[in-house]
Amino acid sequence: MKYLIAGLGNIGPEYKNTRHNIGFQILDALAGASNISFKDKRYGFISEYKYKARTFILLKPTTYMNLSGRAINYWLQNEKIPLQNMMVLVDDIALPFGTLRVRVKGGAGGHNGLENINQVLGRNDYARLRFGVGDDFRQGFQADYVLSDWSRNEEKEMPEKIDSCIEIIKSFGTIGPDRTMNFFNKRK
């Protein structure tokens, strides 16, 4: 069984530790803990993670956030992965910092990366893991906020939150999206 796990973010050192790059950060942590590395391939950095007879294709799109759909569509087709075996990792300003929500479908919620994926795929019925980054910004400064670095207090909590995200990815591939959603969305 193959799965595509797409962590959204922007390439470049200036974006490395920003809230908008949480998808990249989660996949980097998973790769680091698993002693695997990413290779620069078409439309993204790709790695292959094996867990319990499943193969997870880890994708960090190099198309920038607002064109993530192009990379995701390419790798779904290239690896012949059905849409129900894809999960997108994304930041969410509508959730308090560190809140994790698994959804099996839904709108973009104002997120340009999800909007582009929905547009390119022509549908929105795919799993996503939304990582709450909070909404501590003045009106009109949303872009500045998500493109800024984590606070010191947030950074202290990040390892535990990212470990939970890795658990969710493994669960998604082993027990499926619905059971994963039911189990992890109830956790505090």
C-alpha positions in Angstrom: 0.0 0.0 0.0 1.3 3.4 -1.0 0.4 6.8 0.6 1.3 10.4 -0.3 2.0 12.6 2.6 2.3 16.2 1.4 3.7 18.8 3.8 3.0 22.3 2.6 5.5 25.1 2.9 7.7 27.4 1.0 11.3 26.7 -0.1 14.2 28.9 0.9 16.0 29.5 4.2 13.9 32.7 4.9 10.8 30.5 5.3 12.4 27.5 7.2 11.1 28.2 10.7 7.9 30.0 9.8 4.4 29.0 10.8 3.4 28.5 7.2 6.1 25.8 6.9 4.8 23.5 9.5 4.2 20.8 6.8 7.8 20.9 5.9 8.9 20.8 9.6 6.7 17.7 10.3 8.2 15.8 7.3 11.7 16.9 8.2 11.2 15.5 11.7 9.8 12.2 10.4 12.7 11.9 8.0 15.3 12.7 10.7 13.8 10.2 13.2 13.7 7.5 10.5 17.2 8.2 9.1 16.0 8.9 5.6 16.7 11.9 3.4 14.9 14.0 0.8 16.0 14.1 -2.9 15.3 17.0 -5.2 12.9 15.7 -7.8 10.3 17.1 -10.1 8.1 19.7 -8.3 9.4 18.7 -4.9 11.7 17.2 -2.4 10.8 13.5 -2.1 11.6 10.8 0.4 10.2 7.3 0.9 9.3 6.1 4.4 8.4 2.5 5.1 6.2 1.5 8.1 4.3 -1.7 8.8 4.3 -2.9 5.1 3.2 0.5 3.9 5.2 3.0 1.8 4.8 6.6 2.5 5.9 9.0 -0.3 6.8 12.2 1.6 6.5 15.3 -0.5 7.7 18.8 0.2 6.5 20.8 -2.9 9.0 23.2 -4.4 6.2 25.0 -6.3 5.7 27.4 -3.3 2.5 27.3 -1.2 0.1 28.9 -3.6 0.8 26.3 -6.4 1.0 23.2 -4.2 -1.7 21.5 -6.3 0.7 21.1 -9.3 3.2 19.1 -7.3 0.6 17.0 -5.5 -1.2 16.1 -8.6 2.0 15.1 -10.4 3.1 12.8 -7.5 -0.3 11.2 -7.1 -0.2 10.3 -10.8 3.5 9.4 -10.9 3.2 7.0 -8.0 -0.3 5.8 -8.9 -1.6 6.7 -5.4 -5.4 6.9 -5.0 -6.7 10.2 -3.5 -8.0 8.4 -0.4 -4.4 7.5 0.4 -3.2 11.1 0.5 -2.9 13.4 3.5 -1.9 17.1 3.3 -0.2 18.7 6.3 -1.1 22.4 6.6 -1.1 25.4 9.0 -4.4 26.7 10.2 -5.0 30.2 11.8 -8.5 29.2 12.8 -7.1 26.8 15.4 -5.3 27.8 18.6 -1.5 27.0 18.6 -0.8 23.3 18.7 -4.3 22.1 18.1 -4.3 19.2 15.7 -7.4 18.4 13.5 -7.7 15.6 11.1 -10.3 16.1 8.4 -11.2 13.8 5.5 -12.6 16.5 3.3 -13.5 20.2 3.4 -13.0 23.6 2.0 -9.8 25.6 1.9 -10.8 27.9 4.9 -8.9 30.8 3.3 -5.7 28.8 2.9 -4.2 29.4 -0.5 -2.3 26.1 -0.6 -5.5 24.1 0.0 -7.4 26.3 -2.4 -4.9 25.5 -5.2 -5.0 21.8 -4.4 -8.8 21.8 -4.5 -8.7 23.7 -7.8 -6.1 21.5 -9.5 -7.7 18.2 -8.3 -11.2 19.4 -8.9 -12.3 18.0 -5.5 -11.7 18.4 -1.8 -12.4 14.9 -0.5 -8.8 14.1 0.7 -7.4 13.9 4.2 -5.7 16.8 5.8 -3.9 17.4 9.1 -4.5 21.0 10.2 -1.9 22.3 12.6 -3.2 25.2 14.6 -0.9 28.3 14.5 -3.3 30.7 16.3 -4.5 34.1 15.1 -2.4 36.5 17.1 -2.2 39.2 14.5 -3.9 42.5 13.7 -6.4 42.7 10.9 -4.7 42.8 7.6 -1.5 41.2 8.8 -2.3 37.6 8.3 0.4 37.0 5.7 3.1 38.6 7.9 2.0 36.4 10.8 2.1 33.1 9.0 5.4 34.0 7.4 7.0 34.9 10.7 9.0 32.6 13.0 7.5 30.7 15.9 7.7 32.4 19.3 10.0 31.0 21.9 7.1 29.6 23.9 5.8 27.9 20.8 9.2 26.5 19.9 9.4 24.8 23.3 6.1 22.9 22.6 6.9 22.0 19.0 8.7 18.7 19.5 5.8 17.2 21.4 3.3 18.6 18.8 5.3 17.3 15.9 5.7 13.9 17.5 1.8 13.8 17.7 1.7 14.7 14.0 4.0 11.8 13.1 1.7 9.4 15.1 -1.2 10.7 13.1 0.6 10.0 9.8 1.4 6.5 10.9 -2.2 6.0 12.1 -3.6 7.3 8.8 -1.7 4.6 6.9 -2.5 1.7 9.3 -6.0 2.2 10.7 -7.4 4.6 8.1 -8.5 8.2 8.0 -11.9 7.8 9.8 -10.5 6.0 12.8 -7.5 8.3 12.9 -9.8 11.3 12.9 -12.0 9.9 15.7 -9.1 9.0 17.9 -6.9 12.0 17.5 -9.5 14.8 17.3 -10.7 13.8 20.7 -7.2 14.1 22.3 -6.2 17.3 24.0 
